[in-house]
């Protein structure tokens, strides 16, 4: 859970407490939140590397219902991570049942994005069907060199399911993922870039293969020696990224990690990269569709009333950009870099960013789930 902060950052006992803290902090952008499945587990279980007991499951359901009543958007799972891997499909389904009465949504970082991806998708869809709630697959991808090209069958399954169920996905516009250094993903099939290391900070900013040579160790032993660490995995095929990105059921999301000292460039470059590279240079979709995938589609998907649209009476969250020179400048080598061509940003009707400078006063709000905006 150190992806999102240190232990002392996890100090809010209820969702309402967290929402109040965000409001008091007066954020620069609007904030809405899902409830993490692993967070629920962490709050009621003494050991995460096992199934939840019946009593623990009831406690999680109660906590989730309270959070939903306090304005959370839905439930989010990260079943690929060790902290939730032992959770059964039944555990997640029973938690998802809580969402239906609140008009909530289920989003999932699926159990795997490697060889068994179709089975993981089926599990996610069954969860939504069982609970009668919409499903969003978080950052859909085919990871691992042996999996490249399989987005054809992955998207076919998504489309077929969408004919009778409310399902969709999001995608970030890069062929590399980012997370903690996971020994199960260590391979010489593709480059693994180390972003930070608590044990060996001097090796941050280098490829794992180069670190292994310097340490005169096999790749896996070098990975063990620098843990805990963060990593960028160049594990995807660019053709797969394009195929998912242009699909009609795909939203654009950054999946950025703001606490990473050397973040993936998606944190700073996602949206301008879509506008420049994938829309203008690659021609994957018209400009209007690119904008919709980042704004109206997401707002509609998460029931954010009067957001993501330009109309009288809606909140004035607006971006003024120059379509001729908008472009991302963040790279894997220098990821913290402001985009070109973003002239002005309005948040709730106030100028929050102009001339590559963030306004001193902040105008973001906490957005609670709109209980009137779902059927």
Steps between C-alpha positions, in 0.01 A plus 500: 500500500806726496407590141266762645692625801665410827326333791426832674306618193236230555334675791134545403270256677198577279439616145324811632813591700714470189258706289494772767881506506510546122249785522701669773819465296327681208651291218607645164284247316171328572524175694264203503586161646434129490538267799796265473430131551848463651429794732191320630702180548782688670260662748337176621757222443814424700659324200437582133658190349188287557127489434273715714286328762123538506520751786767702320290504184199632692720773653623597152144512364396728787797732444436513125130579550593784735749641249246479218244682715766770553544557127760253366471412130535126541743216566845458347701177514866421434489122479839473332673626814617273784280686752184387318611195303358255755157661486255264331268603218215442747650750749507772236151413371350528845661838553378616158143409604511804732545736204170438320271680743723811480543504123871432545754362254758220515846567356774241498871461446436141397653187647743482208582681176729223380416159346179442699355843416176368344420306817570811708262701281229235538541520879462880491190481279343227716554722805311787334225271374455341842479838674305670216751786475713647217859373462807698395822310430780726618773570242424208270816352348666179386816479710801281435675427170314170460170688520562761229234519231226347714306828536305379194339220703492710818300777332278243330404365843440855629273579205301178523446553873395862442205380292325378816690662787628847594879464461784727389869566563764767528847513347814711534685591178833328567644154433657488846335446839616619842473360851714363778777258400320164485729196488235310305536751217880493487607377156756570232224505233471878529664798674425566867588851615551552876344826621595477870655261749487528879778248550732618221397858408814547291357266235183706437467628144664198336391186315486187716720318245772765540470485878543121489822542298635757745418272794630195310181314585230317301198719418276349770765525772562865413125566521488341846802704613343840420155432645277671601508695176288654225513402135383586150439189290526533121270201474249590228483513122422842348245350256305362797502840670357666187237231455369543855529880501285551192229255604157655550473366859835644613551808716842664536654489847847588623541243781769741624681453831573847645710367790759337275827700508562405135146448368388337179455782240127421493464709819583818305450402136192279457238740367717721276659184359158374394420835336833529320634155426197272483246750367703732277804294398352148499142594412340243730192716549372854429586776747142510633512130583839537669362776722183300576704196609668721763203704619134431425542125476668476841253737666206303362657167594548606864168688532662839553203727434561817295868416449685424178260702283487860381147627555315764696466397863789251493815546706758695300788252504665606174833458323605745232766341282661574164429200278794588275774486761361306797747225590640306793858574600534239778737214416613187685834671562348838606140428599421814700435745218212734423323448166507750215185653354280498812413869514258517791311274742179597682387302805145572612506822296828635635837526324721238662783476246629745243831556314645176643438621852258370766292766675576557869134477596343158453144438385449123497221328690426157634238342273259267674312231308181643358228275635242649260699441183460128437223271389 
